[in-house]
Amino acid sequence: MKKKNFKIYRLIFVSVVICIVFSAFYNVFAQISDYNKKNSELAEQIAVEKRENKQLQDEKLNMHSDENYKRIARKTLGLVEPGDKVYINSNDNK
């Protein structure tokens, strides 16, 4: 009778240990999955920021070009170059 009770207790003990170990591993795998998802999101964000940084660097390089200065002067100061046709709106003078 004692041997039978010992086997039952041993089976219950082993079952409880297996459940605890499974639970611990399940939580660890869930955390790993969350970390992998966050890692993917951050990698995508880094890629977006790198593209934006590259674009800003290109704009910075082109900012001090003669072409950019001419574009700004045409837009804000009304720069006219030789060969350009100038139209004067008579309604603007009133």
PyMOL Python script that loads the backbone (N, CA, C, O; Angstrom):
from pymol import cmd

cmd.read_pdbstr("""\
ATOM      1  N   MET A   1       0.815  -1.191   0.000  1.00  0.00           N
ATOM      2  CA  MET A   1       0.000   0.000   0.000  1.00  0.00           C
ATOM      3  C   MET A   1       0.864   1.263   0.000  1.00  0.00           C
ATOM      4  O   MET A   1       0.563   2.226  -0.706  1.00  0.00           O
ATOM      5  N   LYS A   2       1.959   1.255   0.809  1.00  0.00           N
ATOM      6  CA  LYS A   2       2.818   2.423   0.873  1.00  0.00           C
ATOM      7  C   LYS A   2       3.531   2.646  -0.464  1.00  0.00           C
ATOM      8  O   LYS A   2       3.747   3.788  -0.868  1.00  0.00           O
ATOM      9  N   LYS A   3       3.897   1.556  -1.151  1.00  0.00           N
ATOM     10  CA  LYS A   3       4.553   1.687  -2.442  1.00  0.00           C
ATOM     11  C   LYS A   3       3.609   2.313  -3.455  1.00  0.00           C
ATOM     12  O   LYS A   3       4.025   3.125  -4.281  1.00  0.00           O
ATOM     13  N   LYS A   4       2.346   1.938  -3.390  1.00  0.00           N
ATOM     14  CA  LYS A   4       1.358   2.478  -4.323  1.00  0.00           C
ATOM     15  C   LYS A   4       1.154   3.963  -4.055  1.00  0.00           C
ATOM     16  O   LYS A   4       1.069   4.750  -4.998  1.00  0.00           O
ATOM     17  N   ASN A   5       1.076   4.361  -2.792  1.00  0.00           N
ATOM     18  CA  ASN A   5       0.925   5.776  -2.433  1.00  0.00           C
ATOM     19  C   ASN A   5       2.175   6.552  -2.865  1.00  0.00           C
ATOM     20  O   ASN A   5       2.070   7.679  -3.349  1.00  0.00           O
ATOM     21  N   PHE A   6       3.335   5.961  -2.693  1.00  0.00           N
ATOM     22  CA  PHE A   6       4.584   6.616  -3.083  1.00  0.00           C
ATOM     23  C   PHE A   6       4.608   6.868  -4.596  1.00  0.00           C
ATOM     24  O   PHE A   6       5.037   7.930  -5.046  1.00  0.00           O
ATOM     25  N   LYS A   7       4.151   5.898  -5.364  1.00  0.00           N
ATOM     26  CA  LYS A   7       4.111   6.058  -6.816  1.00  0.00           C
ATOM     27  C   LYS A   7       3.138   7.163  -7.217  1.00  0.00           C
ATOM     28  O   LYS A   7       3.424   7.942  -8.127  1.00  0.00           O
ATOM     29  N   ILE A   8       2.009   7.236  -6.553  1.00  0.00           N
ATOM     30  CA  ILE A   8       1.018   8.282  -6.860  1.00  0.00           C
ATOM     31  C   ILE A   8       1.588   9.654  -6.511  1.00  0.00           C
ATOM     32  O   ILE A   8       1.471  10.589  -7.303  1.00  0.00           O
ATOM     33  N   TYR A   9       2.201   9.785  -5.340  1.00  0.00           N
ATOM     34  CA  TYR A   9       2.795  11.067  -4.939  1.00  0.00           C
ATOM     35  C   TYR A   9       3.936  11.460  -5.895  1.00  0.00           C
ATOM     36  O   TYR A   9       4.089  12.626  -6.259  1.00  0.00           O
ATOM     37  N   ARG A  10       4.706  10.483  -6.278  1.00  0.00           N
ATOM     38  CA  ARG A  10       5.797  10.735  -7.202  1.00  0.00           C
ATOM     39  C   ARG A  10       5.250  11.191  -8.568  1.00  0.00           C
ATOM     40  O   ARG A  10       5.805  12.104  -9.180  1.00  0.00           O
ATOM     41  N   LEU A  11       4.191  10.574  -9.034  1.00  0.00           N
ATOM     42  CA  LEU A  11       3.560  10.967 -10.289  1.00  0.00           C
ATOM     43  C   LEU A  11       2.992  12.391 -10.192  1.00  0.00           C
ATOM     44  O   LEU A  11       3.146  13.190 -11.116  1.00  0.00           O
ATOM     45  N   ILE A  12       2.350  12.692  -9.090  1.00  0.00           N
ATOM     46  CA  ILE A  12       1.815  14.046  -8.880  1.00  0.00           C
ATOM     47  C   ILE A  12       2.952  15.059  -8.826  1.00  0.00           C
ATOM     48  O   ILE A  12       2.864  16.126  -9.433  1.00  0.00           O
ATOM     49  N   PHE A  13       4.020  14.727  -8.100  1.00  0.00           N
ATOM     50  CA  PHE A  13       5.169  15.620  -7.987  1.00  0.00           C
ATOM     51  C   PHE A  13       5.795  15.880  -9.362  1.00  0.00           C
ATOM     52  O   PHE A  13       6.074  17.027  -9.711  1.00  0.00           O
ATOM     53  N   VAL A  14       6.011  14.832 -10.126  1.00  0.00           N
ATOM     54  CA  VAL A  14       6.596  14.972 -11.462  1.00  0.00           C
ATOM     55  C   VAL A  14       5.664  15.794 -12.354  1.00  0.00           C
ATOM     56  O   VAL A  14       6.139  16.630 -13.123  1.00  0.00           O
ATOM     57  N   SER A  15       4.370  15.580 -12.271  1.00  0.00           N
ATOM     58  CA  SER A  15       3.405  16.341 -13.067  1.00  0.00           C
ATOM     59  C   SER A  15       3.451  17.822 -12.710  1.00  0.00           C
ATOM     60  O   SER A  15       3.417  18.674 -13.597  1.00  0.00           O
ATOM     61  N   VAL A  16       3.527  18.133 -11.423  1.00  0.00           N
ATOM     62  CA  VAL A  16       3.598  19.525 -10.977  1.00  0.00           C
ATOM     63  C   VAL A  16       4.897  20.166 -11.463  1.00  0.00           C
ATOM     64  O   VAL A  16       4.886  21.303 -11.933  1.00  0.00           O
ATOM     65  N   VAL A  17       5.999  19.456 -11.356  1.00  0.00           N
ATOM     66  CA  VAL A  17       7.287  19.992 -11.815  1.00  0.00           C
ATOM     67  C   VAL A  17       7.240  20.248 -13.322  1.00  0.00           C
ATOM     68  O   VAL A  17       7.719  21.279 -13.793  1.00  0.00           O
ATOM     69  N   ILE A  18       6.672  19.323 -14.067  1.00  0.00           N
ATOM     70  CA  ILE A  18       6.560  19.497 -15.519  1.00  0.00           C
ATOM     71  C   ILE A  18       5.701  20.717 -15.842  1.00  0.00           C
ATOM     72  O   ILE A  18       6.032  21.483 -16.748  1.00  0.00           O
ATOM     73  N   CYS A  19       4.619  20.901 -15.124  1.00  0.00           N
ATOM     74  CA  CYS A  19       3.754  22.074 -15.350  1.00  0.00           C
ATOM     75  C   CYS A  19       4.494  23.370 -15.039  1.00  0.00           C
ATOM     76  O   CYS A  19       4.377  24.343 -15.785  1.00  0.00           O
ATOM     77  N   ILE A  20       5.245  23.394 -13.961  1.00  0.00           N
ATOM     78  CA  ILE A  20       5.999  24.594 -13.586  1.00  0.00           C
ATOM     79  C   ILE A  20       7.066  24.897 -14.639  1.00  0.00           C
ATOM     80  O   ILE A  20       7.224  26.042 -15.062  1.00  0.00           O
ATOM     81  N   VAL A  21       7.785  23.873 -15.052  1.00  0.00           N
ATOM     82  CA  VAL A  21       8.829  24.069 -16.070  1.00  0.00           C
ATOM     83  C   VAL A  21       8.203  24.532 -17.383  1.00  0.00           C
ATOM     84  O   VAL A  21       8.727  25.445 -18.021  1.00  0.00           O
ATOM     85  N   PHE A  22       7.113  23.933 -17.789  1.00  0.00           N
ATOM     86  CA  PHE A  22       6.435  24.331 -19.023  1.00  0.00           C
ATOM     87  C   PHE A  22       5.968  25.785 -18.934  1.00  0.00           C
ATOM     88  O   PHE A  22       6.125  26.559 -19.878  1.00  0.00           O
ATOM     89  N   SER A  23       5.401  26.136 -17.798  1.00  0.00           N
ATOM     90  CA  SER A  23       4.937  27.509 -17.598  1.00  0.00           C
ATOM     91  C   SER A  23       6.090  28.500 -17.695  1.00  0.00           C
ATOM     92  O   SER A  23       5.962  29.548 -18.327  1.00  0.00           O
ATOM     93  N   ALA A  24       7.208  28.170 -17.070  1.00  0.00           N
ATOM     94  CA  ALA A  24       8.375  29.056 -17.107  1.00  0.00           C
ATOM     95  C   ALA A  24       8.887  29.206 -18.540  1.00  0.00           C
ATOM     96  O   ALA A  24       9.170  30.320 -18.979  1.00  0.00           O
ATOM     97  N   PHE A  25       9.009  28.105 -19.265  1.00  0.00           N
ATOM     98  CA  PHE A  25       9.480  28.169 -20.645  1.00  0.00           C
ATOM     99  C   PHE A  25       8.484  28.911 -21.539  1.00  0.00           C
ATOM    100  O   PHE A  25       8.886  29.649 -22.440  1.00  0.00           O
ATOM    101  N   TYR A  26       7.203  28.718 -21.293  1.00  0.00           N
ATOM    102  CA  TYR A  26       6.194  29.418 -22.084  1.00  0.00           C
ATOM    103  C   TYR A  26       6.334  30.928 -21.908  1.00  0.00           C
ATOM    104  O   TYR A  26       6.271  31.677 -22.883  1.00  0.00           O
ATOM    105  N   ASN A  27       6.523  31.373 -20.674  1.00  0.00           N
ATOM    106  CA  ASN A  27       6.697  32.812 -20.416  1.00  0.00           C
ATOM    107  C   ASN A  27       7.959  33.341 -21.088  1.00  0.00           C
ATOM    108  O   ASN A  27       7.957  34.439 -21.646  1.00  0.00           O
ATOM    109  N   VAL A  28       9.023  32.571 -21.034  1.00  0.00           N
ATOM    110  CA  VAL A  28      10.274  32.992 -21.661  1.00  0.00           C
ATOM    111  C   VAL A  28      10.094  33.095 -23.176  1.00  0.00           C
ATOM    112  O   VAL A  28      10.529  34.073 -23.784  1.00  0.00           O
ATOM    113  N   PHE A  29       9.463  32.104 -23.782  1.00  0.00           N
ATOM    114  CA  PHE A  29       9.240  32.141 -25.233  1.00  0.00           C
ATOM    115  C   PHE A  29       8.312  33.294 -25.623  1.00  0.00           C
ATOM    116  O   PHE A  29       8.488  33.895 -26.682  1.00  0.00           O
ATOM    117  N   ALA A  30       7.332  33.606 -24.784  1.00  0.00           N
ATOM    118  CA  ALA A  30       6.445  34.741 -25.057  1.00  0.00           C
ATOM    119  C   ALA A  30       7.237  36.049 -25.012  1.00  0.00           C
ATOM    120  O   ALA A  30       7.038  36.925 -25.853  1.00  0.00           O
ATOM    121  N   GLN A  31       8.129  36.179 -24.038  1.00  0.00           N
ATOM    122  CA  GLN A  31       8.966  37.377 -23.962  1.00  0.00           C
ATOM    123  C   GLN A  31       9.896  37.474 -25.165  1.00  0.00           C
ATOM    124  O   GLN A  31      10.083  38.556 -25.721  1.00  0.00           O
ATOM    125  N   ILE A  32      10.469  36.368 -25.564  1.00  0.00           N
ATOM    126  CA  ILE A  32      11.354  36.362 -26.731  1.00  0.00           C
ATOM    127  C   ILE A  32      10.572  36.787 -27.973  1.00  0.00           C
ATOM    128  O   ILE A  32      11.078  37.555 -28.791  1.00  0.00           O
ATOM    129  N   SER A  33       9.369  36.303 -28.114  1.00  0.00           N
ATOM    130  CA  SER A  33       8.530  36.683 -29.249  1.00  0.00           C
ATOM    131  C   SER A  33       8.244  38.184 -29.230  1.00  0.00           C
ATOM    132  O   SER A  33       8.315  38.842 -30.268  1.00  0.00           O
ATOM    133  N   ASP A  34       7.923  38.725 -28.058  1.00  0.00           N
ATOM    134  CA  ASP A  34       7.683  40.170 -27.932  1.00  0.00           C
ATOM    135  C   ASP A  34       8.938  40.963 -28.282  1.00  0.00           C
ATOM    136  O   ASP A  34       8.861  41.972 -28.983  1.00  0.00           O
ATOM    137  N   TYR A  35      10.088  40.513 -27.801  1.00  0.00           N
ATOM    138  CA  TYR A  35      11.339  41.207 -28.084  1.00  0.00           C
ATOM    139  C   TYR A  35      11.669  41.160 -29.579  1.00  0.00           C
ATOM    140  O   TYR A  35      12.148  42.144 -30.142  1.00  0.00           O
ATOM    141  N   ASN A  36      11.416  40.031 -30.211  1.00  0.00           N
ATOM    142  CA  ASN A  36      11.657  39.925 -31.654  1.00  0.00           C
ATOM    143  C   ASN A  36      10.751  40.871 -32.433  1.00  0.00           C
ATOM    144  O   ASN A  36      11.182  41.484 -33.410  1.00  0.00           O
ATOM    145  N   LYS A  37       9.500  40.991 -32.004  1.00  0.00           N
ATOM    146  CA  LYS A  37       8.568  41.903 -32.661  1.00  0.00           C
ATOM    147  C   LYS A  37       9.034  43.346 -32.492  1.00  0.00           C
ATOM    148  O   LYS A  37       9.035  44.114 -33.454  1.00  0.00           O
ATOM    149  N   LYS A  38       9.431  43.718 -31.274  1.00  0.00           N
ATOM    150  CA  LYS A  38       9.931  45.073 -31.026  1.00  0.00           C
ATOM    151  C   LYS A  38      11.211  45.325 -31.820  1.00  0.00           C
ATOM    152  O   LYS A  38      11.417  46.419 -32.345  1.00  0.00           O
ATOM    153  N   ASN A  39      12.061  44.318 -31.905  1.00  0.00           N
ATOM    154  CA  ASN A  39      13.300  44.437 -32.668  1.00  0.00           C
ATOM    155  C   ASN A  39      13.007  44.712 -34.144  1.00  0.00           C
ATOM    156  O   ASN A  39      13.665  45.548 -34.763  1.00  0.00           O
ATOM    157  N   SER A  40      12.031  44.018 -34.702  1.00  0.00           N
ATOM    158  CA  SER A  40      11.645  44.239 -36.100  1.00  0.00           C
ATOM    159  C   SER A  40      11.101  45.648 -36.298  1.00  0.00           C
ATOM    160  O   SER A  40      11.428  46.311 -37.282  1.00  0.00           O
ATOM    161  N   GLU A  41      10.274  46.103 -35.369  1.00  0.00           N
ATOM    162  CA  GLU A  41       9.708  47.453 -35.455  1.00  0.00           C
ATOM    163  C   GLU A  41      10.816  48.499 -35.378  1.00  0.00           C
ATOM    164  O   GLU A  41      10.808  49.474 -36.130  1.00  0.00           O
ATOM    165  N   LEU A  42      11.760  48.298 -34.475  1.00  0.00           N
ATOM    166  CA  LEU A  42      12.860  49.252 -34.337  1.00  0.00           C
ATOM    167  C   LEU A  42      13.777  49.226 -35.555  1.00  0.00           C
ATOM    168  O   LEU A  42      14.288  50.268 -35.966  1.00  0.00           O
ATOM    169  N   ALA A  43      13.987  48.057 -36.132  1.00  0.00           N
ATOM    170  CA  ALA A  43      14.810  47.960 -37.338  1.00  0.00           C
ATOM    171  C   ALA A  43      14.155  48.721 -38.490  1.00  0.00           C
ATOM    172  O   ALA A  43      14.835  49.405 -39.255  1.00  0.00           O
ATOM    173  N   GLU A  44      12.843  48.600 -38.610  1.00  0.00           N
ATOM    174  CA  GLU A  44      12.121  49.341 -39.654  1.00  0.00           C
ATOM    175  C   GLU A  44      12.204  50.845 -39.396  1.00  0.00           C
ATOM    176  O   GLU A  44      12.393  51.628 -40.327  1.00  0.00           O
ATOM    177  N   GLN A  45      12.066  51.242 -38.143  1.00  0.00           N
ATOM    178  CA  GLN A  45      12.165  52.664 -37.799  1.00  0.00           C
ATOM    179  C   GLN A  45      13.568  53.201 -38.102  1.00  0.00           C
ATOM    180  O   GLN A  45      13.717  54.324 -38.583  1.00  0.00           O
ATOM    181  N   ILE A  46      14.571  52.409 -37.824  1.00  0.00           N
ATOM    182  CA  ILE A  46      15.954  52.808 -38.128  1.00  0.00           C
ATOM    183  C   ILE A  46      16.119  52.989 -39.638  1.00  0.00           C
ATOM    184  O   ILE A  46      16.752  53.947 -40.083  1.00  0.00           O
ATOM    185  N   ALA A  47      15.555  52.077 -40.420  1.00  0.00           N
ATOM    186  CA  ALA A  47      15.654  52.175 -41.876  1.00  0.00           C
ATOM    187  C   ALA A  47      14.980  53.460 -42.372  1.00  0.00           C
ATOM    188  O   ALA A  47      15.510  54.147 -43.245  1.00  0.00           O
ATOM    189  N   VAL A  48      13.819  53.776 -41.813  1.00  0.00           N
ATOM    190  CA  VAL A  48      13.118  55.008 -42.206  1.00  0.00           C
ATOM    191  C   VAL A  48      13.953  56.228 -41.843  1.00  0.00           C
ATOM    192  O   VAL A  48      14.090  57.152 -42.644  1.00  0.00           O
ATOM    193  N   GLU A  49      14.509  56.232 -40.639  1.00  0.00           N
ATOM    194  CA  GLU A  49      15.325  57.368 -40.200  1.00  0.00           C
ATOM    195  C   GLU A  49      16.588  57.509 -41.044  1.00  0.00           C
ATOM    196  O   GLU A  49      17.020  58.628 -41.324  1.00  0.00           O
ATOM    197  N   LYS A  50      17.182  56.394 -41.452  1.00  0.00           N
ATOM    198  CA  LYS A  50      18.369  56.453 -42.304  1.00  0.00           C
ATOM    199  C   LYS A  50      18.033  57.046 -43.666  1.00  0.00           C
ATOM    200  O   LYS A  50      18.799  57.846 -44.204  1.00  0.00           O
ATOM    201  N   ARG A  51      16.877  56.650 -44.230  1.00  0.00           N
ATOM    202  CA  ARG A  51      16.458  57.218 -45.518  1.00  0.00           C
ATOM    203  C   ARG A  51      16.224  58.729 -45.380  1.00  0.00           C
ATOM    204  O   ARG A  51      16.639  59.506 -46.239  1.00  0.00           O
ATOM    205  N   GLU A  52      15.566  59.130 -44.308  1.00  0.00           N
ATOM    206  CA  GLU A  52      15.313  60.557 -44.082  1.00  0.00           C
ATOM    207  C   GLU A  52      16.628  61.307 -43.879  1.00  0.00           C
ATOM    208  O   GLU A  52      16.799  62.414 -44.390  1.00  0.00           O
ATOM    209  N   ASN A  53      17.544  60.711 -43.141  1.00  0.00           N
ATOM    210  CA  ASN A  53      18.847  61.332 -42.915  1.00  0.00           C
ATOM    211  C   ASN A  53      19.596  61.506 -44.229  1.00  0.00           C
ATOM    212  O   ASN A  53      20.207  62.548 -44.467  1.00  0.00           O
ATOM    213  N   LYS A  54      19.550  60.489 -45.079  1.00  0.00           N
ATOM    214  CA  LYS A  54      20.202  60.566 -46.393  1.00  0.00           C
ATOM    215  C   LYS A  54      19.601  61.689 -47.224  1.00  0.00           C
ATOM    216  O   LYS A  54      20.323  62.446 -47.872  1.00  0.00           O
ATOM    217  N   GLN A  55      18.289  61.792 -47.201  1.00  0.00           N
ATOM    218  CA  GLN A  55      17.609  62.841 -47.949  1.00  0.00           C
ATOM    219  C   GLN A  55      18.018  64.226 -47.426  1.00  0.00           C
ATOM    220  O   GLN A  55      18.269  65.138 -48.214  1.00  0.00           O
ATOM    221  N   LEU A  56      18.082  64.379 -46.112  1.00  0.00           N
ATOM    222  CA  LEU A  56      18.484  65.660 -45.528  1.00  0.00           C
ATOM    223  C   LEU A  56      19.942  65.983 -45.840  1.00  0.00           C
ATOM    224  O   LEU A  56      20.286  67.141 -46.075  1.00  0.00           O
ATOM    225  N   GLN A  57      20.790  64.970 -45.843  1.00  0.00           N
ATOM    226  CA  GLN A  57      22.192  65.194 -46.198  1.00  0.00           C
ATOM    227  C   GLN A  57      22.310  65.667 -47.652  1.00  0.00           C
ATOM    228  O   GLN A  57      23.093  66.566 -47.959  1.00  0.00           O
ATOM    229  N   ASP A  58      21.523  65.049 -48.540  1.00  0.00           N
ATOM    230  CA  ASP A  58      21.536  65.471 -49.942  1.00  0.00           C
ATOM    231  C   ASP A  58      21.046  66.908 -50.081  1.00  0.00           C
ATOM    232  O   ASP A  58      21.616  67.694 -50.837  1.00  0.00           O
ATOM    233  N   GLU A  59      19.990  67.248 -49.350  1.00  0.00           N
ATOM    234  CA  GLU A  59      19.480  68.623 -49.378  1.00  0.00           C
ATOM    235  C   GLU A  59      20.525  69.594 -48.848  1.00  0.00           C
ATOM    236  O   GLU A  59      20.679  70.696 -49.376  1.00  0.00           O
ATOM    237  N   LYS A  60      21.231  69.193 -47.821  1.00  0.00           N
ATOM    238  CA  LYS A  60      22.269  70.045 -47.238  1.00  0.00           C
ATOM    239  C   LYS A  60      23.379  70.307 -48.256  1.00  0.00           C
ATOM    240  O   LYS A  60      23.863  71.433 -48.378  1.00  0.00           O
ATOM    241  N   LEU A  61      23.778  69.267 -48.984  1.00  0.00           N
ATOM    242  CA  LEU A  61      24.821  69.429 -49.994  1.00  0.00           C
ATOM    243  C   LEU A  61      24.372  70.357 -51.128  1.00  0.00           C
ATOM    244  O   LEU A  61      25.159  71.155 -51.636  1.00  0.00           O
ATOM    245  N   ASN A  62      23.111  70.243 -51.512  1.00  0.00           N
ATOM    246  CA  ASN A  62      22.591  71.046 -52.614  1.00  0.00           C
ATOM    247  C   ASN A  62      22.178  72.451 -52.183  1.00  0.00           C
ATOM    248  O   ASN A  62      21.921  73.308 -53.029  1.00  0.00           O
ATOM    249  N   MET A  63      22.114  72.688 -50.889  1.00  0.00           N
ATOM    250  CA  MET A  63      21.633  73.972 -50.384  1.00  0.00           C
ATOM    251  C   MET A  63      22.521  75.132 -50.830  1.00  0.00           C
ATOM    252  O   MET A  63      22.008  76.212 -51.121  1.00  0.00           O
ATOM    253  N   HIS A  64      23.803  74.941 -50.888  1.00  0.00           N
ATOM    254  CA  HIS A  64      24.729  76.022 -51.199  1.00  0.00           C
ATOM    255  C   HIS A  64      25.172  76.022 -52.664  1.00  0.00           C
ATOM    256  O   HIS A  64      26.232  76.554 -52.995  1.00  0.00           O
ATOM    257  N   SER A  65      24.371  75.434 -53.522  1.00  0.00           N
ATOM    258  CA  SER A  65      24.705  75.427 -54.942  1.00  0.00           C
ATOM    259  C   SER A  65      24.150  76.687 -55.607  1.00  0.00           C
ATOM    260  O   SER A  65      23.184  77.285 -55.134  1.00  0.00           O
ATOM    261  N   ASP A  66      24.783  77.072 -56.710  1.00  0.00           N
ATOM    262  CA  ASP A  66      24.320  78.239 -57.462  1.00  0.00           C
ATOM    263  C   ASP A  66      22.886  78.048 -57.937  1.00  0.00           C
ATOM    264  O   ASP A  66      22.094  78.990 -57.943  1.00  0.00           O
ATOM    265  N   GLU A  67      22.562  76.828 -58.333  1.00  0.00           N
ATOM    266  CA  GLU A  67      21.215  76.537 -58.813  1.00  0.00           C
ATOM    267  C   GLU A  67      20.174  76.797 -57.725  1.00  0.00           C
ATOM    268  O   GLU A  67      19.106  77.342 -58.002  1.00  0.00           O
ATOM    269  N   ASN A  68      20.483  76.410 -56.500  1.00  0.00           N
ATOM    270  CA  ASN A  68      19.558  76.643 -55.402  1.00  0.00           C
ATOM    271  C   ASN A  68      19.422  78.138 -55.109  1.00  0.00           C
ATOM    272  O   ASN A  68      18.323  78.628 -54.852  1.00  0.00           O
ATOM    273  N   TYR A  69      20.545  78.856 -55.150  1.00  0.00           N
ATOM    274  CA  TYR A  69      20.483  80.306 -54.923  1.00  0.00           C
ATOM    275  C   TYR A  69      19.624  80.976 -55.993  1.00  0.00           C
ATOM    276  O   TYR A  69      18.840  81.873 -55.682  1.00  0.00           O
ATOM    277  N   LYS A  70      19.762  80.550 -57.252  1.00  0.00           N
ATOM    278  CA  LYS A  70      18.957  81.124 -58.328  1.00  0.00           C
ATOM    279  C   LYS A  70      17.481  80.816 -58.123  1.00  0.00           C
ATOM    280  O   LYS A  70      16.626  81.677 -58.323  1.00  0.00           O
ATOM    281  N   ARG A  71      17.188  79.582 -57.722  1.00  0.00           N
ATOM    282  CA  ARG A  71      15.792  79.185 -57.490  1.00  0.00           C
ATOM    283  C   ARG A  71      15.169  80.047 -56.399  1.00  0.00           C
ATOM    284  O   ARG A  71      14.037  80.508 -56.542  1.00  0.00           O
ATOM    285  N   ILE A  72      15.907  80.267 -55.306  1.00  0.00           N
ATOM    286  CA  ILE A  72      15.391  81.079 -54.207  1.00  0.00           C
ATOM    287  C   ILE A  72      15.227  82.530 -54.664  1.00  0.00           C
ATOM    288  O   ILE A  72      14.231  83.172 -54.328  1.00  0.00           O
ATOM    289  N   ALA A  73      16.193  83.053 -55.427  1.00  0.00           N
ATOM    290  CA  ALA A  73      16.108  84.433 -55.907  1.00  0.00           C
ATOM    291  C   ALA A  73      14.939  84.604 -56.873  1.00  0.00           C
ATOM    292  O   ALA A  73      14.258  85.629 -56.834  1.00  0.00           O
ATOM    293  N   ARG A  74      14.693  83.623 -57.736  1.00  0.00           N
ATOM    294  CA  ARG A  74      13.549  83.704 -58.654  1.00  0.00           C
ATOM    295  C   ARG A  74      12.238  83.720 -57.874  1.00  0.00           C
ATOM    296  O   ARG A  74      11.323  84.485 -58.180  1.00  0.00           O
ATOM    297  N   LYS A  75      12.171  82.863 -56.867  1.00  0.00           N
ATOM    298  CA  LYS A  75      10.917  82.711 -56.122  1.00  0.00           C
ATOM    299  C   LYS A  75      10.648  83.918 -55.223  1.00  0.00           C
ATOM    300  O   LYS A  75       9.527  84.426 -55.199  1.00  0.00           O
ATOM    301  N   THR A  76      11.635  84.373 -54.500  1.00  0.00           N
ATOM    302  CA  THR A  76      11.393  85.416 -53.499  1.00  0.00           C
ATOM    303  C   THR A  76      11.679  86.824 -54.001  1.00  0.00           C
ATOM    304  O   THR A  76      11.019  87.770 -53.571  1.00  0.00           O
ATOM    305  N   LEU A  77      12.647  86.988 -54.900  1.00  0.00           N
ATOM    306  CA  LEU A  77      13.046  88.323 -55.335  1.00  0.00           C
ATOM    307  C   LEU A  77      12.631  88.642 -56.767  1.00  0.00           C
ATOM    308  O   LEU A  77      12.777  89.782 -57.209  1.00  0.00           O
ATOM    309  N   GLY A  78      12.118  87.659 -57.498  1.00  0.00           N
ATOM    310  CA  GLY A  78      11.703  87.884 -58.871  1.00  0.00           C
ATOM    311  C   GLY A  78      12.864  87.988 -59.842  1.00  0.00           C
ATOM    312  O   GLY A  78      12.785  88.734 -60.818  1.00  0.00           O
ATOM    313  N   LEU A  79      13.938  87.255 -59.596  1.00  0.00           N
ATOM    314  CA  LEU A  79      15.103  87.269 -60.473  1.00  0.00           C
ATOM    315  C   LEU A  79      14.712  86.888 -61.893  1.00  0.00           C
ATOM    316  O   LEU A  79      13.980  85.924 -62.120  1.00  0.00           O
ATOM    317  N   VAL A  80      15.223  87.675 -62.850  1.00  0.00           N
ATOM    318  CA  VAL A  80      14.992  87.390 -64.262  1.00  0.00           C
ATOM    319  C   VAL A  80      16.346  87.254 -64.919  1.00  0.00           C
ATOM    320  O   VAL A  80      17.221  88.100 -64.736  1.00  0.00           O
ATOM    321  N   GLU A  81      16.521  86.191 -65.686  1.00  0.00           N
ATOM    322  CA  GLU A  81      17.779  85.965 -66.381  1.00  0.00           C
ATOM    323  C   GLU A  81      17.621  86.340 -67.852  1.00  0.00           C
ATOM    324  O   GLU A  81      16.503  86.398 -68.365  1.00  0.00           O
ATOM    325  N   PRO A  82      18.719  86.590 -68.517  1.00  0.00           N
ATOM    326  CA  PRO A  82      18.649  86.921 -69.938  1.00  0.00           C
ATOM    327  C   PRO A  82      17.958  85.799 -70.715  1.00  0.00           C
ATOM    328  O   PRO A  82      18.240  84.619 -70.508  1.00  0.00           O
ATOM    329  N   GLY A  83      17.062  86.183 -71.596  1.00  0.00           N
ATOM    330  CA  GLY A  83      16.329  85.209 -72.399  1.00  0.00           C
ATOM    331  C   GLY A  83      14.983  84.838 -71.798  1.00  0.00           C
ATOM    332  O   GLY A  83      14.172  84.205 -72.474  1.00  0.00           O
ATOM    333  N   ASP A  84      14.719  85.207 -70.553  1.00  0.00           N
ATOM    334  CA  ASP A  84      13.420  84.918 -69.928  1.00  0.00           C
ATOM    335  C   ASP A  84      12.378  85.894 -70.452  1.00  0.00           C
ATOM    336  O   ASP A  84      12.678  87.062 -70.699  1.00  0.00           O
ATOM    337  N   LYS A  85      11.161  85.412 -70.618  1.00  0.00           N
ATOM    338  CA  LYS A  85      10.052  86.288 -70.998  1.00  0.00           C
ATOM    339  C   LYS A  85       9.392  86.770 -69.720  1.00  0.00           C
ATOM    340  O   LYS A  85       9.083  85.982 -68.826  1.00  0.00           O
ATOM    341  N   VAL A  86       9.183  88.077 -69.649  1.00  0.00           N
ATOM    342  CA  VAL A  86       8.590  88.672 -68.447  1.00  0.00           C
ATOM    343  C   VAL A  86       7.186  89.133 -68.785  1.00  0.00           C
ATOM    344  O   VAL A  86       6.972  89.846 -69.765  1.00  0.00           O
ATOM    345  N   TYR A  87       6.250  88.727 -67.981  1.00  0.00           N
ATOM    346  CA  TYR A  87       4.857  89.138 -68.152  1.00  0.00           C
ATOM    347  C   TYR A  87       4.504  90.042 -66.983  1.00  0.00           C
ATOM    348  O   TYR A  87       4.754  89.714 -65.823  1.00  0.00           O
ATOM    349  N   ILE A  88       3.932  91.163 -67.303  1.00  0.00           N
ATOM    350  CA  ILE A  88       3.531  92.107 -66.266  1.00  0.00           C
ATOM    351  C   ILE A  88       2.008  92.118 -66.216  1.00  0.00           C
ATOM    352  O   ILE A  88       1.334  92.351 -67.219  1.00  0.00           O
ATOM    353  N   ASN A  89       1.502  91.867 -65.060  1.00  0.00           N
ATOM    354  CA  ASN A  89       0.058  91.852 -64.845  1.00  0.00           C
ATOM    355  C   ASN A  89      -0.362  93.291 -64.522  1.00  0.00           C
ATOM    356  O   ASN A  89       0.059  93.856 -63.512  1.00  0.00           O
ATOM    357  N   SER A  90      -1.189  93.873 -65.384  1.00  0.00           N
ATOM    358  CA  SER A  90      -1.562  95.276 -65.171  1.00  0.00           C
ATOM    359  C   SER A  90      -2.464  95.448 -63.960  1.00  0.00           C
ATOM    360  O   SER A  90      -2.612  96.560 -63.453  1.00  0.00           O
ATOM    361  N   ASN A  91      -3.073  94.360 -63.489  1.00  0.00           N
ATOM    362  CA  ASN A  91      -3.936  94.452 -62.306  1.00  0.00           C
ATOM    363  C   ASN A  91      -3.127  94.535 -61.013  1.00  0.00           C
ATOM    364  O   ASN A  91      -3.659  94.954 -59.985  1.00  0.00           O
ATOM    365  N   ASP A  92      -1.858  94.143 -61.045  1.00  0.00           N
ATOM    366  CA  ASP A  92      -1.036  94.188 -59.853  1.00  0.00           C
ATOM    367  C   ASP A  92      -0.631  95.615 -59.474  1.00  0.00           C
ATOM    368  O   ASP A  92      -0.312  95.873 -58.313  1.00  0.00           O
ATOM    369  N   ASN A  93      -0.639  96.533 -60.422  1.00  0.00           N
ATOM    370  CA  ASN A  93      -0.197  97.899 -60.154  1.00  0.00           C
ATOM    371  C   ASN A  93      -1.273  98.735 -59.492  1.00  0.00           C
ATOM    372  O   ASN A  93      -0.971  99.808 -58.969  1.00  0.00           O
ATOM    373  N   LYS A  94      -2.502  98.290 -59.495  1.00  0.00           N
ATOM    374  CA  LYS A  94      -3.601  99.104 -58.948  1.00  0.00           C
ATOM    375  C   LYS A  94      -3.698  99.024 -57.471  1.00  0.00           C
ATOM    376  O   LYS A  94      -4.571  99.654 -56.875  1.00  0.00           O
TER     377      LYS A  94
END
""", "prot")
cmd.dss("prot")
cmd.show_as("cartoon", "prot")
cmd.util.cbc("prot")
cmd.orient("prot")
